[in-house]
Amino acid sequence: MKSYCKYIGLMLLPLFAVACDDGASKNYIDMPRPADELKLTANIDTLVLTAAQGNETALSFSWNSVKAPTETSEVKYLFRMGVADTKFAQSTGFVEAPDCQVSYGADDLNDLITTWGIAPNNASEFEVQVVAQFPDSEKYHMPMLSEMRVVVTTFKPESRPAYMQNNAVDPGYNPHITFSDGADMTEIILGKMYSWTGWFSKNEGVYVSFSKDGSGQSIVSTGNGCAVSDGAPSASEKFFPPKDGYYTFTVNTKTKEASWAICVPWKYVCIVGSGFPAGDWNRGGADALVQDATNPEIFVFEGNVTGGEFKMYTERSDNWGSDALMPPCSSPGQLTHVTLEPGVPSPLAVIPGANPDNKFHFPHAGQWRFEVNTNLMNVTCYER
């Protein structure tokens, strides 16, 4: 009995559920099948990956097909590979492989191993398993298992800088602050995956280039993803956000994916000015707005205002020259004051250094709800 239980443990019995019936007949377990009936092999057991290989097949595994125990059962093959001696904590997880084979291109394998935290240029050992299951509605059959190990040395991918092009605006929406094309993007996966966070207009297409001046190769839209092109894109090949707002825009030339993720650029917004309870221009005691519980893009103030003027900052400090949230300039560099109209959104801009010193005004004193939408970059007030 002890040896029988030990065999079950060795054969990963906890991974596989015992089939249940309606109680009319007993379920039972087959006697174990010979372990050597399933044999896993690899095209190579020691491998040094190089960037020059591209994504040509570098490592492949195959195994023989096995016969199901009964006519009512089928055969299901499960494969996984992971860092050796980690009990597959860092692994691909089980994937079904009905064709009795699994292959990895050099580039794919290098990326996969990198995600497991293995440093490049070091030989590391990996465990590989294939399991043959026999699903059966009547009884549970012992699975078969075959294992092996391989040693792989990865390489460090080469960096390839990429640049955002064409009318994205950072750090905030302001038609009279010019965004300089060729802003450096963040390289998430060297040479393959890039992101950029800022304010985008749904009417202004953008693209990514591998040169700061926008010449040469670029990353363009394919409608449902992205691709690398040899030149600047046509109008239909540019990327457009779903709506105006702040986004983290990400492209991955390997998976050919492009995505837009709405983001909240600031975690804190405070108001200073004579119109609010904190008093006349008291930065140290400025009134902090509260993030809306259902929409964290919106910051809210509710209370009594005197009808005076105000502006906003994204930090509480004594530095009056830090960037401020203000009305956009009516013309480049022009001092601009805006009186809010109840229920009507008014454009909001980030004014570098708070210069010119633009300000908002409430229509009159009273009880108001004041909302700052940091994604759409507008402010709206509602009288209570």
N, C-alpha and C positions, 0 to 999 in steps of 0.2 A: 504493500500500500504506500509506503514511504517513497519508493522509487517511482511509482506511478504519479504521485503528486509532484515530485521533483521534475519529472518530464514535462508535465503540464505547465509548470512555472517557466521552464526553460523555453517552451514553445509559445510564450507570449499569450497565454490563455486570457489574461485580463483585458487584452485588446479586442477580443471578439466575443460577441454576445451569444449566449445559448438560445437557440430558437425555442419559442413557446408554442403550445398547442391548446386545444380547448379542454384538456384534461382527460379526454377519452383514451388516450394512449400515452405511455411514458416516453419522454425524450431520453436519448442515450448518446454516449460519446463513443465514436469509433476507437479502436485501438490505434496507436500511433503508426504512421507510415515511415518507411526508411528515410532518414534525413538526406541521403545522397541522391534521392530521386529528383531534386531541384538543385541546379548548379548555376551559380552566378559567375560570369566572367567579365573581364574588361579588356579593351584593346591595348591598354598599357597600365602598369602599376606604379610607375614613377614618371612624373610629367613636369616639365618646366614651361610655363606659359610665357609668350612674348606678345608685345603689341603688334608686331609684324604679321602675326597669324590672322589678325582680323577676327572674323567670326566663323572661320572654317572649323569643322569638327575636330575637337582636341581630345575629348574623352567620351567613350561610349561603353555602355554596359548591355549585356544580353544574357538571356537564360533560356533553357529548354522549356518547352511546354510540357505540362504534366496531365495525366488522365484524371478525370473526376472519379471519386470513389463509387458513385452510383449513377444510374441513368437520370435520376431526378435532380442531381446537383450540377452546378456549373463551376467554372474555375475563374477566380478573380485574382489578378496579380497586383500587388501593392509594392511600391518602390520608395525608398528614401535614402538620402545621403546627408551626413552631418559631420561636425567636428568630432574627431575620435575622443573617446573616454569622457564625453559630456552627457551620456545617456540620451543623445539626440535632442538636448535642450536647444542647441543651435543646429538646425537642420532644415531640409526642404519640407519636412512633414511627409506623411504618406501620400503618394499620388498614384492613381490607377494607371497601369501601363498594359493594356490588352495585347499589344503587339510584341510583348516579351523583349522590349529594348528601350533604352533611354540614352539620349546623346546630348552633349553640351558643346556649343561653340566656344572657342577660346575666350572671346570677349564676354560672353554671357557667364561663363564659369568664373572668370576673374571678378566680375561684378558681384556674383553670388557669394563667393568666398569673402570678398571685401565687406559685405553686409554682416558677416559673422565676426567681424572685428579682427581678422587675421591680417597682420602687417605684410606688406609686399616684400618680395625678394627673400622670403624665408620658406624653407621646405616644411610643410605641415601635413599631418596624417589625418585622413578622413575615413569614417566608417560607412559602409554601404550595405543595405539589406534589401532583399526581395522576399516577399511573403506570398504564398499561394493559398488563397482562401477557397472554401467549397460551400457556398451558400446553399442551404437545403431547407425546405419548409418542414421536413419531417424529423430531422435529427441534426446534431452538431458534429461536424467532422474536424478532426485535428488539422490545423493548417501546417504547411511546410515552410521552412525557413532556410535561406542560404545567405551567407555573409562574406564580406571580404574587406580589405583595406587598400587604399591607394594613397600615394604621397604626391602632393601638388605644390609647386612653387609659383606664386602669383607675381605679377608685375605692377608697378605704379602707373596708372594712366597719365597721359600727358595733359596738361592744362591747355585749354583753348579759350581765351577770353571772348566774350560776346557782349554786344552793346544794344541797348534799346534805341529804336529809331522812330521818329515821326510823331511829334506832338503829344506825347505823354507829359503830364505836368507833375512836378514835385517841388516843394512838399505839399502844396495845396492849390486849389483852383483859384487862379487869378489871371484873367485874360491879359493883364498888363505886366506880368512877370514872364519873361521868355524862358522856356525850357530849352536847354542846349542839347541838341541831338547827340547821340553817342554816349549816353550814360552807361557806366559799367553795370552789368548785371551780376548777380550773385551766382557763382558756379557751385551748384550743389553736388553734382557728380562730375568729376573732371572731364571736360570735353564733350559732355552729353546732356546734362540737365542744368537749366538756368532759371532764375526767378528775378522779378523786379517788383517792388511795391511802390505804389503811387496813385495819383488820381488820374482816371481815364475818362474820356468822353465817348459815349456810344456812337458819335458821329465822326470820330477821328480814328482811322485805322492805324495800327502800329505794326512794326515787324522787328526782327532781331537780325543783326548782321555780325559777322566775325571780324569786321574792321570798323574802326571808330568813325570813319567818314561815310560808312554805308555802302561802300563799293565791294565788289567780290561776292563771295558766297553769303547767303542769308538763310534764315529760318522763316518759312512762310506758312500760311494757313492752307490746309487742304479741305476746309469745310468742317470736318469732324476730327481734325488732328493737325499735325504739322509735318513738314518735310524740309530738307535742305535743298536750296535752289542755287544756281550758279550766278544769279544776278538779283537786282532789286525786284520786289514783287509788283505785280499788277494790282489794281484797286481791289479786285476780288480775292487776292491772295494775302491781304492784310488781316490782322486780328482785330476784332471789335468786341468790347465787353457787352454783357447783357443790358446794362444801363449805365448812366453816369455814376461815378462813385470811386471810392478807394478800393483797390484790389491788390492782391498778390497774384501776379501773372506768371505762370510757369510753363516752360516748354521742355520736352524731353525728346531729343533727336533719335534716341535708341528705340524707345517704345512708340515714337511718333505721336505722342499725346501733348495736348495743350489744355490748360485749365485756368479758370478765373475764380479766385476765392475772395469774397468780400472780407475786408479787414477793418478793424477799428484802429486808426493810426495813433490815437491818444487814449490813455487810461484815466486822464484827469483833465477837467476843464473848470476854470474858475472865472468869476466875473469881478471886475473892478470898475468903479465909477460912482458918481453921485446918485444914481438912480436906485441903488441897492442898499439893503440894511447894513452892510459892513461899513458904509460911510464913504466919504469922498476920497477915492483913490488910495485905499488902504490895501496894498498888495499883500502884506503879511497876514491880514485878517480877511482876505478875499472870500466871497461866497462861492463854495464849491458846488457845482451841479452834480446831480445824482444820475447814474446810469439807469435807464429804463429797464425794469425787470424782464420785460418781454422782448425788448430790442436794444441790445447793448451798444448799437451804433448811435443811439440817441441819448443825450444828456439833458436833464430837466431841472428847472427851478420853478417852485411854486411859492408865491407869497406876495407881500406888499412891496410896491415900487413907487418912487416919487415922481417918475416921469422924466428923470434926468438922463444924462448920457452915460455910456459905458462901452467897454471893450473886454476882450477875453484873452486869457493865457492858458497854456497847457502845463504850467508848472507854478507852484507857489514859491516865490522868491522875491528878493528886493531888486532884481535886475529889470529895470524898466526898458532896457534895450533888447530884451529877448524877443523872439518871434511872437507875434500876437495874431489872434483870430479877429478879423475886422471886416468891414465892408470892402469889396474890391474898389480899386481906384476907378473913377469915371474916365480918366485918361492917364497915360503913363506918368507916375509920380505925383498926380494931382490929389491934394487933400480932399477927402470925400466923407460927408456925413449922411447917414441914411435914417429916416424915421420909419419905424416898422408899422406896417398896416395889419391889423388884427386878422389872423387866419391866412395870411398871404406869405408864403416862403420868400425870404430875402437872401440873395447870394452871400456866401461867406468866403473869405480868402485868408490865407496865411500871409501876413505882411512881414517880410524879413526885417528884424530890428525894430519893429513897430514904427517904421518910418516910410511914408507919412503917417501921422497919428490919426487915422480914420476912426470914427466912432458911430455906434448905433444910438438911437433915441427911441424911448417909448412914446406912444401918442399922448398919453396923459397918466397921471397917478392913479393907483388903484390896485386891485388884486389881479395878478396875472399868472398864467402858466407860460413858461418860456422854454422852448425846445431847440437844442442844437443838434443837427443831424451831421455827424462827422463823416458819414459815407457820401451823402449827396451834397455835402458842404453848403448847407443853408440853415437859416434860423427862422423860427416861426413863433409868434406870441398869440396867446388866446386870453381874452378878458374873462374873469370869473365873476 
